[in-house]
């Protein structure tokens, strides 16, 4: 190894405007200002760390003093001024670190130097890095010099925290906002450096480095040097993920497949494998949330540019996205978000993450609500099997084999058994799912025969005896409904229903109002009695309300009305509301005037009354 080894961040620091990565809006403006000789006396370069603020300041200082600039306003790199800048021996460029030189005395020393003209070159350039670290007194001492410097002095201030700069300083500077460098720009720059350094770098590995750097080129180059030393210049996706201690995409694809197949055991083993490697639980959950987000982006081609993953993984993401219901992804993101918010407050963090994984495993059936045969109509209590008749007496819990059959001797589907397992795992979450499920039976159901215990239970036997799907009515979240309807429509399973006529819509609306009155909801009944119904075949109904308050009641009952109308009409119905102010309901009764208003009316009729009041010094009694 050479004794004069230089890290890539210094070795490949840009020396011209054209070699600056990802800041074309800054470099183009500065070159045009140099070409037109419209240089400001003070610049403020602000932006995140490692994006080229100090680099651009040095390039600007070198270019404006270059003896032979190119036609594109770049420094020639061979004149004496450029050579002195390259060797850090220029007498016309002064760099000050405001983090360690932030006192009034340091600024006074700088302002004293400004009085002397440059001995060689046109400008004296003062670069003040981390300028936000200056004290308030130092800022005030710097104001006058910054506002009216000599014609040969140029100040370039650089900071990562623009909001800490005094407004009096900001108003005296020409401000340039640097942006984070995009992942693609970092990858392209790293590929060029890898070729120069004779490295074999996989594009996916460089993409991971670019993502990990979060738009900071200096961090990306530091990681490249570190991983190159770790792998002897052979950067692959696997060893890069290992060195950066990141879970790869294969892990998240595997655990997502386990969740979609409701395989709790595989999901828990994958989680344990990640925890054994030293990953914290919040890292696993956060990565899973990002994975779900990427799958959602693949659902629409217009969002493809937002997918920030290696090109080699894009095909896999699009393939898996087509296999994953959108309702599962969106509901899963809610579960993951809740887990992340409560992670720091959890006493047993591993159990907290495991509970999140279990919820995600049973989430698919929560948003798709499998059919349940048998049982009583109404809500199920926590831990109660669907179809199991509630007994008010205290009895011992039946064996597991007994609870696998309904009173009608119809085997419960596997999904319903998993549903019960989810209830035993987390009562609160299961209760939420159960309350969203309504089971309907014929009005005259035959009495349930006695339950006969079965000798054994095997999942294959239950799966083989799964009943055929039947028409059902389920109250679930909107996303689950939408996903199911879309799947049925794609498969051509939805019946072609007749359009909703105006007469039928009005009849259903009257029936809905009568149901409100029968349920003792007199306030809702009176509000809906003031509404008017308009029908727009084949499937839209609009409620015309006379005011804001009535419209609020209509919107609050919209979900219940959609279910009511869809059930009676035999097809999906859209319900909207519209406010049309009823002028007949506005109270136009004239109100009583106050004494001062009565006086104004009298004065309008007889102006002499006002002169009498002023002349006699009279006042109105209130």
C-alpha positions as CSV (number, residue, x, y, z in Angstrom):
1,X,0.0,0.0,0.0
2,X,1.2,3.5,-0.9
3,X,2.3,5.7,2.0
4,X,0.5,8.7,0.6
5,X,-3.0,7.0,0.4
6,X,-5.8,9.6,0.0
7,X,-9.4,8.7,0.7
8,X,-11.8,8.9,-2.3
9,X,-13.7,11.9,-0.8
10,X,-10.5,14.0,-1.1
11,X,-8.9,12.3,-4.1
12,X,-11.9,12.7,-6.3
13,X,-13.1,16.1,-5.0
14,X,-14.3,18.1,-8.0
15,X,-11.9,20.7,-9.4
16,X,-14.2,22.3,-12.0
17,X,-17.9,23.2,-12.1
18,X,-18.6,20.5,-14.7
19,X,-17.4,17.7,-12.3
20,X,-19.7,18.8,-9.5
21,X,-22.4,16.1,-9.1
22,X,-26.1,16.8,-8.8
23,X,-25.9,20.7,-8.5
24,X,-26.3,21.8,-12.1
25,X,-28.7,24.6,-11.1
26,X,-25.9,26.1,-8.9
27,X,-22.9,25.6,-11.2
28,X,-24.8,27.0,-14.3
29,X,-25.8,30.2,-12.4
30,X,-22.3,30.8,-11.1
31,X,-20.7,30.3,-14.6
32,X,-23.1,32.7,-16.1
33,X,-22.4,35.3,-13.4
34,X,-18.7,35.0,-14.1
35,X,-19.2,35.2,-17.9
36,X,-21.4,38.4,-17.5
37,X,-19.2,39.8,-14.7
38,X,-22.3,40.0,-12.4
39,X,-20.6,38.6,-9.3
40,X,-22.2,39.4,-6.0
41,X,-19.9,40.5,-3.1
42,X,-21.4,38.0,-0.7
43,X,-22.7,34.4,-1.3
44,X,-24.5,32.1,1.1
45,X,-24.3,28.4,0.2
46,X,-26.7,26.4,2.3
47,X,-27.9,22.8,2.2
48,X,-27.3,19.3,3.7
49,X,-23.9,18.0,4.5
50,X,-21.7,16.5,1.9
51,X,-23.4,17.9,-1.2
52,X,-20.6,20.2,-2.4
53,X,-21.0,23.6,-0.7
54,X,-17.3,24.1,0.2
55,X,-16.2,22.4,-3.0
56,X,-18.2,24.9,-5.1
57,X,-16.8,27.8,-3.0
58,X,-13.3,26.7,-3.8
59,X,-14.0,26.3,-7.5
60,X,-15.6,29.7,-7.6
61,X,-12.6,31.3,-5.9
62,X,-10.2,29.6,-8.3
63,X,-12.2,30.4,-11.4
64,X,-12.6,34.1,-10.8
65,X,-8.8,34.5,-10.3
66,X,-7.8,32.2,-13.1
67,X,-5.5,33.9,-15.6
68,X,-6.7,31.9,-18.6
69,X,-10.3,30.8,-18.1
70,X,-11.9,28.5,-20.8
71,X,-14.7,29.6,-23.1
72,X,-17.1,27.7,-20.7
73,X,-15.9,29.8,-17.8
74,X,-13.9,27.0,-16.2
75,X,-10.5,27.4,-14.5
76,X,-7.6,26.4,-16.8
77,X,-5.8,24.4,-14.0
78,X,-2.3,25.2,-15.3
79,X,-1.7,28.9,-14.5
80,X,0.1,30.0,-11.4
81,X,-3.2,30.9,-9.6
82,X,-4.7,27.5,-10.3
83,X,-1.5,25.8,-9.3
84,X,-1.4,27.6,-6.0
85,X,-5.0,26.7,-5.3
86,X,-4.2,23.1,-6.0
87,X,-1.3,23.1,-3.5
88,X,-3.4,25.1,-0.9
89,X,-0.8,27.9,-1.1
90,X,-2.9,30.7,-2.5
91,X,-2.6,34.2,-0.8
92,X,-5.9,35.3,-2.3
93,X,-8.2,32.7,-0.7
94,X,-8.8,32.5,3.0
95,X,-10.8,29.8,4.7
96,X,-12.2,30.2,8.2
97,X,-13.9,27.5,10.3
98,X,-16.6,29.4,12.2
99,X,-17.2,26.4,14.4
100,X,-13.8,27.0,16.2
101,X,-13.3,30.7,15.3
102,X,-16.6,32.2,16.3
103,X,-15.7,35.1,18.6
104,X,-15.7,38.8,17.9
105,X,-11.9,38.9,17.9
106,X,-11.7,36.3,15.1
107,X,-14.1,38.4,13.0
108,X,-12.2,41.6,13.7
109,X,-9.0,40.0,12.6
110,X,-10.7,38.9,9.3
111,X,-12.1,42.5,8.7
112,X,-8.6,43.9,9.2
113,X,-7.3,41.6,6.5
114,X,-10.0,42.8,4.1
115,X,-8.4,46.3,4.0
116,X,-5.4,45.1,2.0
117,X,-5.8,44.6,-1.7
118,X,-4.6,41.4,-3.4
119,X,-1.0,41.4,-4.5
120,X,-1.6,38.8,-7.3
121,X,-5.0,38.2,-9.0
122,X,-8.2,40.2,-9.1
123,X,-10.1,39.1,-6.0
124,X,-9.5,38.2,-2.4
125,X,-12.0,35.4,-1.5
126,X,-13.0,34.7,2.1
127,X,-14.7,31.3,2.7
128,X,-16.4,31.0,6.1
129,X,-17.6,27.4,6.7
130,X,-20.3,26.6,9.3
131,X,-21.1,30.3,9.5
132,X,-24.2,29.6,11.7
133,X,-21.8,28.8,14.6
134,X,-20.8,32.5,14.9
135,X,-21.9,34.2,18.0
136,X,-24.5,37.0,17.9
137,X,-21.8,39.6,18.7
138,X,-19.5,38.2,15.9
139,X,-22.4,38.5,13.4
140,X,-23.0,42.1,14.4
141,X,-19.3,42.9,14.1
142,X,-19.4,41.4,10.6
143,X,-22.4,43.3,9.3
144,X,-20.8,46.5,8.1
145,X,-18.0,44.8,6.3
146,X,-20.4,42.3,4.7
147,X,-22.6,45.1,3.5
148,X,-20.0,47.4,2.0
149,X,-16.8,45.4,1.3
150,X,-14.0,46.7,-1.0
151,X,-14.5,45.9,-4.7
152,X,-11.9,43.2,-4.7
153,X,-13.3,41.3,-1.7
154,X,-15.8,38.5,-2.0
155,X,-17.3,36.5,0.9
156,X,-18.6,33.0,0.5
157,X,-20.5,31.7,3.6
158,X,-21.4,28.0,3.9
159,X,-23.9,26.5,6.4
160,X,-26.0,23.4,7.0
161,X,-28.5,25.3,9.2
162,X,-29.8,28.3,7.3
163,X,-32.5,29.0,9.9
164,X,-29.8,30.0,12.5
165,X,-28.4,32.8,10.4
166,X,-29.5,36.3,11.4
167,X,-32.0,37.9,8.9
168,X,-29.6,40.9,8.7
169,X,-26.9,38.6,7.3
170,X,-29.3,36.8,4.9
171,X,-30.5,40.1,3.4
172,X,-26.9,41.0,2.5
173,X,-26.1,37.7,0.7
174,X,-27.0,36.0,-2.6
175,X,-28.4,32.7,-1.4
176,X,-27.9,29.4,-3.2
177,X,-29.8,26.3,-1.9
178,X,-28.0,23.0,-2.5
179,X,-30.1,19.9,-2.7
180,X,-29.5,16.3,-1.8
181,X,-27.8,14.3,-4.5
182,X,-30.1,11.8,-6.1
183,X,-29.5,8.1,-5.8
184,X,-29.0,7.7,-9.6
185,X,-26.3,10.5,-9.7
186,X,-24.5,8.9,-6.7
187,X,-24.5,5.5,-8.4
188,X,-23.2,6.9,-11.7
189,X,-20.4,8.7,-9.9
190,X,-19.4,5.7,-7.8
191,X,-19.3,3.5,-10.9
192,X,-16.8,5.9,-12.5
193,X,-14.6,5.9,-9.4
194,X,-14.8,2.1,-9.2
195,X,-13.5,1.8,-12.8
196,X,-10.6,4.2,-12.0
197,X,-9.7,2.3,-8.8
198,X,-10.0,-1.1,-10.6
199,X,-12.9,-2.3,-8.4
200,X,-15.5,-4.8,-9.5
201,X,-18.7,-3.2,-8.2
202,X,-22.2,-4.6,-8.7
203,X,-24.8,-2.0,-9.6
204,X,-27.1,-3.3,-6.9
205,X,-24.3,-2.9,-4.3
206,X,-23.6,0.7,-5.4
207,X,-27.4,1.4,-5.2
208,X,-27.5,0.2,-1.6
209,X,-24.5,2.5,-0.8
210,X,-26.3,5.4,-2.4
211,X,-29.5,4.8,-0.5
212,X,-27.6,4.5,2.8
213,X,-25.8,7.7,2.2
214,X,-29.1,9.7,2.1
215,X,-27.9,12.0,-0.6
216,X,-24.5,12.8,0.9
217,X,-21.7,12.1,-1.6
218,X,-19.0,12.3,1.1
219,X,-20.7,9.5,3.1
220,X,-21.1,7.4,-0.1
221,X,-17.4,7.7,-0.9
222,X,-16.5,6.8,2.7
223,X,-18.7,3.7,2.6
224,X,-17.2,2.7,-0.8
225,X,-13.7,2.9,0.6
226,X,-14.7,0.9,3.7
227,X,-16.5,-1.9,1.8
228,X,-13.7,-2.1,-0.9
229,X,-11.2,-2.8,1.9
230,X,-13.6,-5.3,3.5
231,X,-14.1,-7.2,0.2
232,X,-10.7,-6.6,-1.5
233,X,-12.3,-4.6,-4.3
234,X,-15.1,-7.1,-5.0
235,X,-18.4,-5.3,-4.2
236,X,-21.3,-7.6,-4.5
237,X,-24.9,-7.1,-3.2
238,X,-24.5,-9.8,-0.5
239,X,-21.3,-8.6,1.0
240,X,-22.4,-5.0,0.9
241,X,-25.6,-5.8,2.8
242,X,-23.6,-7.8,5.3
243,X,-21.0,-5.0,5.9
244,X,-23.6,-2.3,6.2
245,X,-25.7,-4.5,8.4
246,X,-28.9,-4.2,6.3
247,X,-31.6,-6.8,5.8
248,X,-31.8,-7.5,2.1
249,X,-34.9,-7.6,-0.1
250,X,-35.1,-11.4,-0.1
251,X,-35.8,-11.4,3.7
252,X,-38.8,-9.0,3.2
253,X,-40.1,-10.9,0.2
254,X,-39.9,-14.2,2.2
255,X,-41.7,-12.8,5.3
256,X,-44.3,-11.1,3.1
257,X,-45.0,-14.5,1.4
258,X,-45.4,-16.1,4.9
259,X,-47.9,-13.4,5.9
260,X,-49.9,-13.8,2.7
261,X,-50.1,-17.6,3.2
262,X,-50.9,-17.0,7.0
263,X,-47.9,-19.1,7.9
264,X,-47.2,-17.8,11.4
265,X,-44.4,-20.3,12.1
266,X,-42.3,-19.3,9.1
267,X,-42.8,-15.6,9.8
268,X,-41.7,-16.0,13.4
269,X,-38.7,-18.0,12.4
270,X,-37.6,-15.4,9.9
271,X,-38.0,-12.7,12.5
272,X,-35.9,-14.7,15.0
273,X,-33.2,-15.2,12.3
274,X,-33.0,-11.4,11.9
275,X,-32.9,-10.7,15.6
276,X,-30.2,-13.3,16.0
277,X,-28.1,-11.4,13.5
278,X,-28.2,-8.4,15.8
279,X,-30.9,-6.4,14.1
280,X,-33.1,-4.4,16.4
281,X,-36.9,-4.9,16.2
282,X,-37.6,-1.4,15.1
283,X,-35.2,-1.8,12.2
284,X,-37.0,-5.0,11.0
285,X,-40.5,-3.3,11.3
286,X,-39.3,-0.1,9.6
287,X,-37.8,-2.1,6.7
288,X,-41.0,-4.0,6.4
289,X,-42.9,-0.8,6.1
290,X,-40.6,0.5,3.4
291,X,-41.1,-2.9,1.6
292,X,-44.9,-2.5,1.7
293,X,-44.6,1.0,0.4
294,X,-42.5,-0.2,-2.5
295,X,-45.1,-2.8,-3.3
296,X,-47.9,-0.2,-3.3
297,X,-45.8,2.0,-5.7
298,X,-45.7,-0.9,-8.2
299,X,-49.5,-1.0,-8.4
300,X,-49.5,2.0,-10.7
301,X,-47.1,2.6,-13.5
302,X,-47.3,6.4,-12.9
303,X,-45.6,5.9,-9.5
304,X,-42.8,3.7,-10.9
305,X,-40.3,6.6,-10.7
306,X,-40.8,6.8,-7.0
307,X,-39.6,3.2,-6.6
308,X,-36.0,3.6,-5.2
309,X,-34.7,0.0,-5.5
310,X,-31.9,-1.6,-7.6
311,X,-32.9,-2.2,-11.2
312,X,-32.2,-5.9,-10.7
313,X,-35.0,-6.0,-8.1
314,X,-37.7,-4.1,-10.0
315,X,-39.0,-7.1,-11.8
316,X,-39.4,-9.0,-8.6
317,X,-41.2,-6.1,-6.9
318,X,-43.7,-5.7,-9.8
319,X,-44.3,-9.5,-9.8
320,X,-45.0,-9.6,-6.1
321,X,-47.1,-6.5,-6.2
322,X,-49.5,-8.1,-8.6
323,X,-49.9,-11.0,-6.1
324,X,-50.6,-8.8,-3.1
325,X,-54.0,-7.3,-2.5
326,X,-53.8,-3.5,-2.0
327,X,-56.1,-3.7,1.0
328,X,-53.6,-5.9,2.8
329,X,-50.7,-3.5,2.1
330,X,-52.6,-0.4,3.2
331,X,-54.0,-2.1,6.4
332,X,-50.6,-3.6,7.0
333,X,-48.9,-0.1,6.9
334,X,-51.4,1.0,9.6
335,X,-50.4,-2.0,11.8
336,X,-46.7,-1.3,11.2
337,X,-47.1,2.4,11.9
338,X,-48.8,1.7,15.3
339,X,-46.0,-0.8,16.1
340,X,-43.3,1.8,15.4
341,X,-45.0,4.5,17.4
342,X,-45.4,2.2,20.5
343,X,-42.0,0.4,20.2
344,X,-40.0,2.7,22.5
345,X,-42.7,2.5,25.2
346,X,-43.0,-1.4,25.1
347,X,-41.7,-3.3,28.1
348,X,-41.0,-6.4,26.1
349,X,-39.9,-5.1,22.7
350,X,-39.4,-8.5,21.1
351,X,-42.9,-9.6,22.1
352,X,-44.2,-6.2,20.7
353,X,-42.6,-6.9,17.3
354,X,-43.8,-10.6,17.3
355,X,-47.3,-9.4,18.0
356,X,-47.1,-7.1,15.0
357,X,-45.9,-10.0,12.8
358,X,-48.8,-12.2,14.1
359,X,-51.3,-9.4,13.3
360,X,-50.0,-9.1,9.8
361,X,-50.2,-12.9,9.3
362,X,-53.9,-12.8,10.1
363,X,-54.6,-9.5,8.5
364,X,-55.4,-10.9,5.1
365,X,-58.5,-12.7,6.4
366,X,-59.5,-9.6,8.4
367,X,-59.7,-7.6,5.3
368,X,-61.3,-10.4,3.2
369,X,-63.7,-11.9,5.8
370,X,-64.1,-15.6,4.9
371,X,-67.7,-17.0,4.9
372,X,-68.9,-18.4,8.2
373,X,-71.6,-21.1,8.2
374,X,-74.0,-21.6,11.0
375,X,-74.2,-19.7,14.3
376,X,-76.6,-17.1,15.7
377,X,-77.1,-13.7,14.2
378,X,-75.3,-10.9,16.1
379,X,-71.9,-10.0,17.4
380,X,-69.5,-12.7,18.6
381,X,-67.8,-12.3,21.9
382,X,-64.0,-12.5,22.2
383,X,-62.9,-16.1,22.1
384,X,-66.3,-17.4,20.9
385,X,-66.2,-19.7,17.9
386,X,-68.4,-18.6,14.9
387,X,-71.5,-20.7,15.0
388,X,-71.1,-21.6,18.6
389,X,-74.3,-21.0,20.7
390,X,-73.7,-18.8,23.7
391,X,-74.4,-20.5,27.0
392,X,-75.2,-18.4,30.0
393,X,-74.2,-21.1,32.5
394,X,-70.6,-21.6,33.6
395,X,-69.2,-24.7,31.9
396,X,-65.8,-26.0,31.2
397,X,-64.4,-25.0,27.7
398,X,-65.0,-27.8,25.1
399,X,-62.0,-29.7,23.7
400,X,-60.3,-28.3,20.6
401,X,-61.7,-31.1,18.5
402,X,-65.3,-30.1,19.5
403,X,-64.9,-26.5,18.6
404,X,-63.8,-27.3,15.0
405,X,-67.4,-28.1,14.0
406,X,-70.5,-25.9,14.0
407,X,-73.8,-27.0,15.5
408,X,-75.0,-27.9,12.0
409,X,-72.1,-30.4,11.7
410,X,-70.6,-28.2,8.9
411,X,-66.8,-28.1,9.2
412,X,-65.5,-24.6,9.8
413,X,-63.1,-23.4,7.1
414,X,-59.4,-23.3,7.8
415,X,-59.5,-19.5,7.7
416,X,-62.1,-19.5,10.5
417,X,-59.9,-21.7,12.6
418,X,-57.0,-19.3,12.1
419,X,-59.3,-16.5,13.0
420,X,-59.9,-18.2,16.4
421,X,-56.1,-18.6,16.8
422,X,-55.8,-14.9,16.3
423,X,-58.4,-14.4,19.0
424,X,-56.4,-16.4,21.4
425,X,-53.3,-14.6,20.5
426,X,-54.6,-11.1,21.0
427,X,-58.2,-10.6,22.3
428,X,-58.3,-6.9,21.6
429,X,-57.3,-7.3,17.9
430,X,-59.6,-10.3,17.4
431,X,-62.6,-8.4,19.0
432,X,-62.1,-5.6,16.5
433,X,-62.2,-8.1,13.6
434,X,-65.3,-9.9,15.1
435,X,-67.3,-6.7,15.6
436,X,-66.9,-6.0,11.9
437,X,-68.4,-9.3,10.9
438,X,-72.2,-9.9,10.7
439,X,-73.6,-13.4,10.2
440,X,-77.1,-13.8,8.7
441,X,-79.3,-16.9,9.1
442,X,-82.8,-17.7,7.9
443,X,-85.5,-16.5,10.3
444,X,-86.6,-20.0,11.1
445,X,-83.4,-21.9,11.7
446,X,-83.7,-25.6,12.8
447,X,-82.6,-26.4,16.3
448,X,-79.0,-27.3,16.6
449,X,-78.3,-31.0,17.3
450,X,-75.9,-32.0,20.0
451,X,-72.2,-31.6,19.3
452,X,-70.4,-34.9,18.8
453,X,-66.7,-34.8,19.6
454,X,-64.4,-35.9,16.9
455,X,-61.5,-38.2,17.7
456,X,-58.8,-36.2,16.0
457,X,-58.1,-33.1,13.9
458,X,-55.9,-32.7,10.9
459,X,-55.7,-29.5,8.8
460,X,-55.8,-31.5,5.6
461,X,-59.1,-33.1,6.6
462,X,-60.7,-29.8,7.4
463,X,-59.4,-28.3,4.2
464,X,-60.8,-31.1,2.1
465,X,-64.2,-30.7,3.7
466,X,-64.3,-26.9,3.2
467,X,-67.8,-26.0,1.9
468,X,-68.3,-24.3,-1.4
469,X,-68.4,-20.5,-1.4
470,X,-71.9,-19.0,-1.0
471,X,-73.4,-15.6,-1.4
472,X,-72.9,-13.7,1.9
473,X,-73.3,-10.2,3.4
474,X,-70.2,-9.1,5.3
475,X,-69.5,-5.7,6.9
476,X,-65.8,-5.1,6.6
477,X,-63.6,-2.1,6.0
478,X,-64.0,-0.3,2.7
479,X,-60.6,-1.5,1.3
480,X,-61.5,-5.1,1.8
481,X,-64.9,-4.6,0.1
482,X,-63.2,-2.8,-2.8
483,X,-60.5,-5.5,-3.2
484,X,-63.0,-8.3,-3.2
485,X,-65.4,-6.7,-5.7
486,X,-62.5,-5.9,-8.0
487,X,-61.3,-9.5,-7.9
488,X,-64.8,-10.8,-8.6
489,X,-65.4,-8.4,-11.4
490,X,-62.1,-9.4,-13.0
491,X,-63.1,-13.1,-12.8
492,X,-66.6,-12.3,-14.3
493,X,-68.4,-13.6,-11.1
494,X,-70.5,-10.5,-10.5
495,X,-74.1,-10.8,-11.7
496,X,-75.4,-8.1,-14.1
497,X,-77.9,-6.2,-12.0
498,X,-80.7,-4.1,-13.3
499,X,-80.2,-0.3,-13.0
500,X,-81.6,1.5,-10.0
501,X,-84.7,3.3,-11.2
502,X,-86.0,6.6,-9.6
503,X,-89.2,4.8,-8.3
504,X,-87.2,2.0,-6.7
505,X,-84.7,4.5,-5.2
506,X,-87.5,6.5,-3.7
507,X,-89.2,3.4,-2.3
508,X,-85.9,2.3,-0.6
509,X,-85.4,5.8,0.8
510,X,-88.9,5.8,2.4
511,X,-88.2,2.3,3.8
512,X,-84.9,3.5,5.3
513,X,-86.7,6.5,7.0
514,X,-89.3,4.1,8.4
515,X,-86.5,1.9,9.8
516,X,-85.1,4.9,11.5
517,X,-88.4,5.7,13.1
518,X,-89.0,2.1,14.1
519,X,-85.6,2.1,15.8
520,X,-86.5,5.1,17.9
521,X,-84.1,7.5,16.1
522,X,-86.5,10.4,16.0
523,X,-83.8,13.0,15.5
524,X,-82.5,11.2,12.4
525,X,-86.0,10.6,11.1
526,X,-86.9,14.2,11.4
527,X,-83.7,15.3,9.6
528,X,-84.1,12.8,6.8
529,X,-87.7,13.9,6.4
530,X,-86.4,17.3,5.3
531,X,-84.3,15.8,2.6
532,X,-85.1,15.3,-1.0
533,X,-83.9,12.3,-3.1
534,X,-82.7,12.5,-6.7
535,X,-81.8,9.4,-8.7
536,X,-79.2,9.1,-11.5
537,X,-79.5,5.6,-13.0
538,X,-77.9,3.1,-13.1
539,X,-76.3,3.4,-9.6
540,X,-76.1,6.9,-8.2
541,X,-78.5,8.4,-5.5
542,X,-78.1,12.0,-4.4
543,X,-79.6,13.4,-1.2
544,X,-80.6,17.1,-1.4
545,X,-80.3,18.7,2.0
546,X,-81.7,22.1,3.0
547,X,-78.8,23.2,5.2
548,X,-75.4,22.4,6.7
549,X,-76.7,20.6,9.8
550,X,-78.9,18.3,7.8
551,X,-76.1,17.6,5.3
552,X,-73.9,16.6,8.3
553,X,-76.4,14.0,9.4
554,X,-76.7,12.7,5.8
555,X,-72.9,12.2,5.5
556,X,-72.7,10.5,8.9
557,X,-75.3,8.0,7.8
558,X,-73.8,7.5,4.3
559,X,-72.1,4.2,5.0
560,X,-75.2,2.6,6.6
561,X,-77.3,3.9,3.7
562,X,-75.0,2.5,1.1
563,X,-75.3,-1.0,2.7
564,X,-79.1,-0.6,3.0
565,X,-79.6,0.6,-0.6
566,X,-77.1,-2.0,-2.1
567,X,-78.9,-4.8,-0.2
568,X,-82.4,-3.7,-1.4
569,X,-81.3,-2.8,-4.9
570,X,-79.3,-5.9,-5.5
571,X,-76.3,-3.9,-6.8
572,X,-73.6,-1.5,-5.7
573,X,-75.1,2.0,-5.1
574,X,-73.2,5.3,-4.9
575,X,-74.7,8.0,-2.5
576,X,-73.7,11.6,-2.6
577,X,-75.0,14.7,-0.9
578,X,-75.7,18.3,-2.0
579,X,-76.8,21.3,-0.1
580,X,-79.6,23.5,-1.6
581,X,-80.6,26.2,0.8
582,X,-84.4,26.3,1.4
583,X,-85.4,30.0,1.4
584,X,-88.7,29.1,3.0
585,X,-86.9,28.0,6.1
586,X,-85.2,31.3,6.6
587,X,-86.8,33.4,9.3
588,X,-87.7,36.8,7.7
589,X,-89.7,38.1,10.7
590,X,-88.5,41.7,11.4
591,X,-86.7,42.0,14.7
592,X,-87.2,44.7,17.3
593,X,-84.9,47.7,17.0
594,X,-82.7,48.9,19.7
595,X,-83.0,52.5,21.0
596,X,-79.9,53.6,19.1
597,X,-81.3,52.0,15.9
598,X,-84.7,53.7,16.4
599,X,-82.9,57.0,16.8
600,X,-81.0,56.5,13.5
601,X,-84.3,55.7,11.7
602,X,-86.0,58.8,13.1
603,X,-83.0,61.0,12.1
604,X,-83.2,59.6,8.6
605,X,-86.8,60.8,8.4
606,X,-86.3,64.2,10.2
607,X,-82.7,65.6,10.2
608,X,-83.8,68.4,12.5
609,X,-84.0,65.8,15.3
610,X,-80.2,65.4,15.3
611,X,-79.7,69.2,15.5
612,X,-82.1,69.3,18.5
613,X,-80.2,66.6,20.2
614,X,-76.9,68.3,19.7
615,X,-78.2,71.8,20.6
616,X,-79.8,70.7,23.9
617,X,-77.1,68.2,24.8
618,X,-79.4,65.3,24.9
619,X,-78.3,61.6,25.2
620,X,-80.1,58.4,24.4
621,X,-81.0,56.2,27.4
622,X,-79.8,52.6,26.9
